[in-house]
Amino acid sequence: MPLGMVKIAIHTVGVCGSDVHYYTHGKIGPFVVNARWCWAMRPPGPSSRSAPA
């Protein structure tokens, strides 16, 4: 594992309504997805391993 990185044991992820709207309609109002989209969710979980800083 690279220095300063932390491995998270993810067990649950939530998706917000705007992400569902982008997924189902490809846009929200004037904002259109024209390229690959990276969802910005931050899934929680306990730290399972860490590297020295």
N, C-alpha and C positions, 0 to 999 in steps of 0.2 A: 504494500500500500504506500502511495506517495507521502512524503512528509507533510504534516499539517492537515491531512484528510481524516474524515471520520466515516465509518460504515454504519448505516442506520438500518435496523431491523424493521422494515415497513410491514405493517399488518392491515392497515385500513387507509383508503384514499377517498376523499370527497371530490365531487365535481360540481362546480358552481353553475348556475343557470345560464350565464353568458357563454360558457364553454359549450354547453349543450346546444344553445342557439346557433353558435358558429358551426358546430358539427352538423346540425340538421339542415340549416339554411345557407351556410357558407358566408354569412355576413350578419352584422348587426347595424341597422340603419345604413349610413354611407360607408361604413368600414367593411370592406370586402377582403376575404382571404384569397390572395392570388398566388401564394407560394406555400411551401410546407409550413405547417403551423406547429409551434412548440407550446404545449399547454404549460401554464405557469403555476400549477398547483404545487404546494409544498407539503408532501405527505408526512405526517408525524410518526414517530417511533422512537424506541429507546436506542441509545448508542450501544452497538454490539462490539465495536472494535475501534481503536484509534491509533494513529501513528504519532510518533514524537513530533513536536513542533520544531 
